[in-house]
Amino acid sequence: QVQLAEPGGGSVQPGESLRLPCAASNNIWSMRNMGWYRQAPGSAREMVASIAGGGTTQYADSVKDRFTISRDIRKRMVYLQMDSLKPEDTAVYYCSSFKFGQQYWGQGTQVTVSS
């Protein structure tokens, strides 16, 4: 089966932190491309962070210096650590893998940042 599970969303206040875990099934875990995307209401889905190859990471300008993507290879887990959260970060966050020419998506988890 193909599965990406990303629990861990929730509601937080501005300035607080949240960590999102993503567990990938064996057949879609990718050492080359794992990432996090988000989609706010009325907006297009955008890449937030990605990790590939030997650990090269990329971040959207809006989250640089605040978000960190990491992985645990043995556990087939990828994480998104979100610090100094802002209301603009409110969105549904999706874990994603790219393998065999296809992109796979988790079901998404809601992150809400408000006072």
C-alpha positions, -999 to +999 in steps of 0.1 A: +000+000+000+010+036-006+007+057+025+019+090+039+006+099+073+012+134+088-005+138+121+006+166+145-014+196+133-033+218+157-040+254+169-013+275+184-007+312+192+017+334+173+053+329+183+047+293+194+062+261+179+048+230+163+064+198+150+048+178+122+059+142+117+053+122+085+056+085+083+061+069+049+053+034+039+082+013+025+073+016-011+070+054-014+098+065+010+123+084-010+159+092-002+159+117-030+128+138-025+107+143+006+090+175+014+063+196+030+037+217+012+009+239+025-023+253+011-042+282+026-078+289+018-082+304-017-045+299-024-024+275-045-005+248-029+031+258-023+063+240-013+074+249+022+105+227+026+122+198+010+151+175+016+169+154-010+201+135-018+227+138+008+205+160+029+203+192+008+174+213+020+154+241+005+129+264+020+103+289+009+114+325+015+084+330+039+096+303+063+134+305+061+151+307+095+119+296+112+111+261+098+135+231+097+130+199+077+147+168+089+145+130+085+151+097+103+161+073+076+159+041+096+124+050+107+113+064+073+102+096+090+104+132+079+097+161+102+089+197+099+098+218+129+080+251+128+091+279+152+080+315+156+047+307+139+028+335+124-009+338+114+002+337+078+014+302+084-022+290+088-028+263+062-033+227+056+001+211+055+009+181+034+038+156+035+049+145+001+073+121-016+085+119-052+094+085-065+093+066-098+082+098-116+052+104-094+044+127-065+026+112-035+006+131-009-005+126+026-041+135+036-030+168+051-032+183+086-046+217+096-023+242+113-040+273+127-021+302+141-042+328+159-042+349+191 
